[in-house]
Amino acid sequence: MKDIPIGFIGGGNMARSLIGGLLASGGDPDRIWVAEPDAGHRELLRGRFGVHTGADNREIAARSEVIVLAVKPQVLCSVAEALADIVQTRRPLMISIAAGVREPDIRRWLGGEAAIVRTMPNTPALVGSGATALFANTQVNDEQRQLAESIMRSVGLTVWVEQERMLDAVTALSGSGPAYFFLLMEALEKMGVQLGLDPEVARLLTLQTAFGAAKMALESPENPAALRARVTSPGGTTERAISVFQDEKLDKLIARSLAASLALLEAPELLAEELDAVVAKALEAARHRSEELGNLLGGQP
């Protein structure tokens, strides 16, 4: 891969994370080209990564065997149409990281037949811990599939889907997913403060707990349900909080949140308010059970 010229059309956050990942994986900065209209961003890219930059999309595309479309979905049509003759002549591998824009539309804008891999990365790719789903059209050969996977794997985990419509489900789950966890972390931190913790202590405990739980889940052969059962002692504080989450139908709230992500069925702020209320009730129940156990085990009335 390090000998293949790769061109990025757009030098924003996701492009920068991919470039950083490629270089960390042994990529050659002299084989990476970035088209970016903003002069300040071009200077940042050159200074940080040592890659080639330019303002002309067509010039960058003409140098590349792989072209990563890293522009906003709203401008992808005009960007792709301007590259159509180059793509039809050179036949590069096209990788799109534009959310929501379907492969048939990209292919049409590019002038017809083209090898296209559409991807759905998420924002933890910015710190090398992303989750990316990929879909390849029938023009993509095995070597190109491996190349696309290598590029996206430089910033985290990758999975392939065989039907493009599955990318909508990926968008709802992992594409938007980081925000769901941030929302839960926000609710936990807020309730920790309400229970009397110093704000900085509440924040640190929340972050480390989230990190630790994710690390346990990644390293354990057990599924999350089994892990939850293993850390939920009968009659303990965790069981009391979990009972509240179950009574308040947290799973249905999550299902509604994912549906809203796909179809904008409900205002996100309303779902956030519901989650806040459920988390507050659960943590209050856990704290109350902790006090009960302290009184019981200490022999106090």
Number of C-alpha atoms within 10 A of each C-alpha: 15 15 10 14 19 26 27 27 28 23 24 15 13 20 20 21 22 22 26 20 22 22 18 12 15 11 19 18 19 14 17 26 27 30 22 23 16 12 12 9 15 21 15 14 21 15 10 11 16 16 18 18 23 18 16 13 20 18 16 23 25 16 17 22 16 22 24 26 22 24 21 15 15 11 10 20 16 11 19 21 16 16 18 18 14 16 26 14 9 14 15 21 24 25 23 25 24 20 20 13 16 14 19 13 13 20 19 15 18 24 17 14 15 23 23 27 23 27 27 23 27 25 20 18 23 19 12 17 15 22 21 27 22 26 25 23 19 11 13 18 13 9 9 19 19 12 16 26 20 16 21 27 22 24 28 21 16 20 14 16 14 11 11 17 11 14 25 15 15 22 21 17 18 21 23 17 17 14 12 16 12 13 15 17 19 17 20 22 22 19 22 21 15 14 14 9 14 11 15 11 13 19 19 12 16 20 16 11 13 15 12 12 13 13 11 13 16 12 8 11 10 12 10 15 8 12 15 16 12 9 11 16 12 10 10 15 22 21 20 22 24 18 15 20 18 13 11 18 13 17 11 11 16 14 12 16 23 20 16 16 21 16 10 11 12 13 11 13 9 11 16 18 11 14 20 19 14 22 22 21 17 26 22 19 20 21 17 15 19 16 13 16 15 12 12 11 9 9 8 8 6
